[in-house]
Amino acid sequence: MKLLEGLNWRYATKKFDSDRKISEGKLLQIKEAIRLTPTSYGLQLFKVLIIEDPDLRKKLRIASYDQSQITDASHLVVFCNYLVVDDKVVDDYMALKARSEEKNIDDFKGYADFIKQDFSNRTEEEKSIYTAKQTYLALSSLLNACAELKVDACPMEGFEPEKYNETLGLSERGLNAAVITTIGYRSAEDRSQYAKKVRKPEGDIFELI
């Protein structure tokens, strides 16, 4: 299983080689892995920003506690969750589902009404928490894809979402920066790559009931 090999190979890269860039082909594969992420109801309530612009990344580095990965990695990836989940979001998804499955949209009315009712019972804060969790599913897809492609990554919660939102103009788009990751290639100077991978043994994690 190549994925297991990749997961044993990967680590949270602390220092990237700023001269190495991810090829367009590999970046397309990473994006496709994110696109295929399973999400609740299939709604995909997130937007993914892939940032290359060096000047913008310098600004975001300040909002990331001056961590060098932000500017040195090949790309900075910002996973943004929806702040607004209304009937239109559900209707748009059902229209897409109908086209994809070559069915009449009326066939999905019951399903659409069920989802709308579910969200109507949630507060705005609950909706935001719900959509933020979805971004972590997408992040996991990215990390798995990178591991298999031998592309390094460093998932990060060490940043200031409010400043990211302001710098990237996210709030007015109904979005919030939930989690970020940098992707690229490790520097030979990154000592973290030589550390032994530490994980709990199988018996401490799994229980067969």
C-alpha positions, -999 to 999 in steps of 0.1 A, spaced: 0 0 0 18 31 -13 -2 54 11 12 37 42 47 40 28 41 77 22 26 83 56 57 67 72 79 90 51 61 123 58 65 146 88 55 181 96 82 199 77 96 229 96 121 242 70 114 242 33 138 244 3 126 278 -11 142 270 -45 121 239 -52 86 243 -66 58 217 -70 52 208 -106 18 217 -122 11 180 -126 15 172 -89 -4 203 -79 -33 192 -101 -33 158 -84 -34 174 -50 -63 196 -60 -82 167 -73 -77 148 -40 -91 178 -22 -120 180 -46 -129 143 -40 -130 147 -3 -160 132 13 -180 158 32 -213 159 52 -243 157 28 -217 161 0 -221 199 3 -183 208 3 -188 239 24 -153 252 20 -131 272 -4 -94 264 -8 -70 293 -16 -36 282 -31 -13 312 -26 19 317 -46 22 355 -45 54 362 -25 44 397 -13 10 384 0 28 356 17 51 380 35 21 397 49 5 364 60 38 353 76 34 382 100 -1 368 109 15 334 113 39 342 141 67 347 116 70 310 108 93 306 78 73 279 61 47 305 50 72 322 27 97 294 19 74 266 9 63 262 -27 27 270 -19 6 282 10 -29 266 12 -57 282 31 -88 262 39 -117 285 43 -151 275 57 -185 290 48 -199 314 73 -234 313 57 -253 281 50 -287 290 36 -312 274 13 -294 286 -18 -263 266 -9 -285 235 -7 -304 243 -39 -271 249 -58 -259 215 -47 -291 197 -57 -289 213 -91 -254 200 -95 -264 166 -82 -293 165 -107 -271 174 -136 -243 150 -126 -268 121 -122 -289 131 -152 -321 132 -131 -348 157 -125 -341 181 -97 -375 174 -82 -363 139 -75 -341 154 -47 -367 177 -31 -372 155 -1 -334 153 5 -331 190 0 -359 198 25 -343 174 51 -309 192 48 -326 227 50 -345 216 81 -313 203 97 -295 237 92 -325 257 103 -322 241 137 -286 252 141 -274 286 154 -251 306 132 -222 297 156 -231 260 153 -231 263 115 -197 279 115 -182 252 138 -198 226 115 -183 240 83 -149 246 99 -148 208 108 -153 201 71 -121 219 62 -101 193 82 -115 165 60 -102 184 30 -68 190 48 -66 152 54 -71 145 17 -43 170 9 -19 154 34 -26 119 21 -21 130 -15 12 148 -6 24 117 13 19 95 -18 34 121 -42 64 126 -19 55 163 -15 62 177 20 36 195 40 32 212 73 -4 216 86 -7 246 108 -31 261 133 -5 286 145 -19 317 127 -43 345 134 -75 338 114 -88 374 119 -58 388 102 -59 363 74 -96 371 69 -87 408 67 -57 404 44 -74 381 20 -108 398 21 -126 367 33 -153 380 56 -170 399 28 -171 367 8 -188 348 36 -156 329 44 -133 323 73 -97 310 74 -101 278 94 -68 259 89 -37 263 67 -9 242 54 23 248 35 34 224 8 67 220 -10 100 202 -4 120 198 27 153 216 31 184 195 38 189 217 68 156 207 84 167 185 113 131 174 120 132 150 91 157 128 110 135 124 141 120 90 147 82 89 140 64 86 173 29 71 173 9 52 199 9 14 194 -21 -2 177 -35 -16 210 -37 19 226 -58 33 198 -81 5 186 -107 -16 203 -126 -44 187 -161 -46 202 
